[in-house]
Amino acid sequence: MSSQPTKTQVVQERLDAVGADQLLLAGVNDAYLAELARLSDSRVILRGDELILSGTPESVERAAPVARRMIERARTRRPFSVSDVERLFEGEGLPAGDGREEPEALILPHARKVIRPRSEGQRLYIDAIRDNDIAVGIGPAGTGKTYLAVARAVETLHLKRVRRIILTRPAVEAGEALGFLPGDIREKVDPYLRPLYDALEDMMPPDKVRQAISEQTIEIAPLAYMRGRTLSDAFLILDEAQNATVAQMKMFLTRLGLNSKTVITGDKTQIDLPRRADSGLLDIEEVLKGIEGIAFVYLDESDVVRHRLVKEIIRAYGAREDRTEVGE
């Protein structure tokens, strides 16, 4: 009596490819995927935002780590070749292009461009946000304090590590004297919150931003609106913190709930308060220094990523302030 042939076990693994450039991932005529399939003896299909591996447990196990490296490479928009797929399969690393490894890109599937730190200071800032419950970014205009904080918030929301993003800043001066402005409260404060909208719309389609705001997945509000709330499962950003008073800063910091992360950004050279000493940003430098889980990152003109003249302008103002202090 002949025995029945053993049925080969087939398994499937689905890898998240959100944010990956599909042409870079698959190659022309799916050449990279075909090479991965050949080397691993598995079936490889790119369907939407998923890379699907199927075959024997052994073949899928061989393909999966290489596929993950390919996805990460395609997310950061770094091209590779068929021979690079083989190199990955053999366990070899790939150069970033100039012999140096590029900083890790943030995972933002709908961003208009790849977002990654562009200076050592920015890299330290991004790492501080990742590794601490509260990160404080202090530096002049153009250093990416707000932009990178919003990018990290959108990434954290996309990865489902928080349920909402809350963006806030003092409206007008720290006193938030909005009564003289025309319109309802939204029309009064929107001009002062516009930079936060602009950053969001660079990372998400405008309709997605509107939907998220409508569903309160993203909330953009003046600092005064934070009073009395406990904010759990949230990514909080306080922008322009140099114009928050000491009392407002304490109020904001004590809103932090479970599974929440806070980023505070500010520029000590642009304090609009009647008395500089009233700035909550200056105050927390002393009060919160040395507390575990709170990181301070200082950016300077070397981290400026705007027009080249911005660096020169910041340097010129800094030099004048230095001369004034010496004169005193």
N, C-alpha and C positions, 0 to 999 in steps of 0.2 A: 504494500500500500504506500503510495507516494505521499510525502508531506506537503502541506500547503505552503506556498512561498510567503515569507514574512513581509508584512506591509511596512514600507519605509515610513518612519515618523517624520512629519512635516510640521515645522514651527514657523511662527511669524513674529517679527518685531517691528513696531512702528516708531520711528524716530521723529521728534519734532524738528522741522526745518523752517520754522517761522523766522523771517528776517534774512534768510539766505538768498543770495542772488541765484536764481534758478539756472541761468545759463552757465554761470561759473561752477555751480555744483554738478550739473549734468554733463556739461561740455557740448560741443557741436555734435548734433546727431546722437546725443546721449553717450558720447565716447567714454567719458569718465565712469559713468554708471556701468557701462558694458565691461570696462576693464575691471572694475570692482567685482562684478558678477563672475567674470572669468577666473579671477585669482582666488576668490573665496568659494567658487562652485555653488553660488546661491543665486536667487532671483532678486533683482533690485529694480524697484519701480518708484519714481517720483510722482506723487499724486497730490496736487494742491500743496499744502504746507507740511506734508508728511513724506518721509522716505521709508518705504516699506521693504523690509528684507524677509525673504522666505526661503525655506529649504530645510535640510537636516539640522538638528541642533548644533552640530559641529560647524557646519558651513556658516550659519547665522552668527555663531559665536566668533568666527574668524572675521566676518564682514563688519560687525557692529562697531568695534572701536575705530576702524578705519573710516567708516561712514560718518561717525561723530566728528572726527578730525576734518573731514571734507566739508561737513556742514558748517563748522566753526570758521574754516577758511573762507567759505563762500559768504558767511555773514559779515566778515570784515572786508569783503570785496577784494581779497587778494587772489590773483589768478594762479592756477597751477596747470599741470599738463598730465597726459596719460602716464608718462614715466614717473611723475610725482606720486600718482596713485600707487604705483608699484613700490616706490620708496616708502610710502606710509605703510603699505602692507608688510614690508620687510622690517618695519619698526624703526625706520630712519626718520629724523626730523626734517622739516622744510625751512629754508631761510625765509625771512620776512621780505627780502627783496634787496636790501642793502647790507646784509650780513648781520643786522641787529633785529632782535625780536620787537615787533611793534606793540605798543600798549594795547591792552585788551579793549575791544570795542563794546559799547553798550548794546544790548539786544533790544532794538526798537524796530519792529517789523514794518512800520509805515513811515519812518523818518525819511526826509528828503535827501539825506546824506548819511554816511557813516559817521557816528559820533564817538570819539575817543579822546582821551586827554592828549593835549598837544605840547605839553611841557612837563618837566619834572614836578613842579609845584601842583599842576593840575592832577597829575597821577597820584600824588600824595593826598590830595583833596578827595578824589574819587575813592581811594582806598579807605580814607578816614570815614567817609559816609557809609561804606560797606561794613566796616568793622566796629562801629560805635553806635550807641543808641542816640547820641547827640553829637553832631559835628558842627563846628563853627568855622566858616570860611571868611577871612578878613583880608581885604585887599582893594586896590583901586579899580576904577571902571575898566571894563574890557578884559578882565582876567577870567571870565567865564564862570564866576561864582554862581549866579542865578541859573544860567543855561545848563550847566552840568548837574546842578542839584535837581532841576526839573527833569532832565534826562534820566537821572538815576531813579527819580520817583516814578516816571512812566515805565521804566524797565521793571521796577519792583512790583508795580500794579500788574503789568503784563504777565509776570511770572507767578502772579496770584499769592504773593507773600504778604500783601496788605489788601484791604477791601476798598480803600479810597485814598485820594490825595487831597490835602488841604493846603492851599497856597494863600498866604496873607502878607500884608505889609501895612505899615502906618500910612493912612491917607492924608495927603497934604503934609502939614507938620504933625508932630507927635500928638498935638492936642486934637487932631482930626476935626478941625472947625470947618464943617462942610455946609453950614446953613446958608452962607451967602451965595453958594453956587446954584445955578438954575437946574430944574428937573427934579425927578424923584430920586430916592436914595441910590438906586443902581446907576442912574445917569450921573450923579454926583461923584461916585467913587470909581467908576470904570476907567476914566483917564489915568488914574493913579495906579490901577492894576493892569493896565495895558501891556507892560513888558512881560507879565506872566502869561497873558493870552498869546502874545507873540511867540514866546518860547514853546508853549504847548503846540501851537499850530505848525511849528517847524518839525514837530515829532509825530503828529497825528493829523489825519485829514480833518479839515474844518468841521465836516458833518459829524465825525466821531467825537470831536471836542464838544460840540453842541449837545450831542446825545449824552455824553458822560456828565456834563454840567446839569442837564435836565434831570438825569437820574441820580444826581448828587454823588456820583462816583468820584467826580472832581468838583471841589468847591473852591471858589476864589472869592475872598471876602476881606474887608478891612480888619485890622487887628482888634478893634473894639468888639467885633462880633464873636471873638473867641471866649469872652468872659463867661464864666459859669458852666463851661462845657468840659466833659471828660472825653478824650478822643482816643479810642482804642482801634486796633487793626488799621492804623492810618499812617501815611507818610506826610509829615508836616514840614512846610518850608516857611520860615519868616524871612522875608526879603527886606532890604533897606533897614536893617535892624539898628543902625546907628541913630535913627530917628524915633526909636521906641524909648520911652522913659524907663527908669529903673523899675517903677511899679508895673508898667505894662510888660516888661520883660519877665518879671517874676510871675505875673499872671499867665503869660504864654507858656513858660516852661512847666508850670504846674498843671497844664492841661494834658500832659503826656499820660496815655493809658497803656494797657497791656498790649504787647505786640505792636508797638508804634515806634517810629523813627523820626527824629527831628533834625532838620538842617537850618542853621541860622547864617545869613549872609549879611555883610555890611562893609562899609568903607569909612574908616575913621577920619578921612580928610573931608567928608561931605556931611558933617553933622549940622542940621538945620535948627536944632533946639536953641532957645534963648541962652541957656547955659550949657556949655560943652560937658560939664561934669554930670549933668542929668542923664546922659546917654546910657541906656541899659546895656549897650554893646561894650562900652568901656568898663562898666561895672562888673559884668560877668567874667571879664578877663582876670579879675582879681578874685571874685567870689567863688568861681567854679574851677579855678586852676587846681590841677592834681587829682580831680575826682575821676575814678575809673569809669570808663564808658562814655566819657566826654572828651572830645579831641578838638584842639584848636589848630587850624592850618592857616599860615600866612602866605599870601600871594603878593607878588610885586610886579614891576614893569617887565621883567623877563617872562612873565606868564601872560602878557597881553596878547590877544589873538585878533584884535581889530586892526584897523588901518595902522600902518607903521608910525604915523605921526602921533598916534595916541601914546605910544611909549615915550616919545620925545616930550610931549606935553606934560605927562605925569612926572618925568624926570625934571623938567624945568620948574614946575610948581614945587617939587620936593626940594630942589636946590634953593629956591627963594625962601622956603620955610626954614631951611637950615641956616641961611644967612640971617634971617630975622632972629632966630634963637640965639645965635652967636652975638648979635648986636645987643640983645637984652642983657 
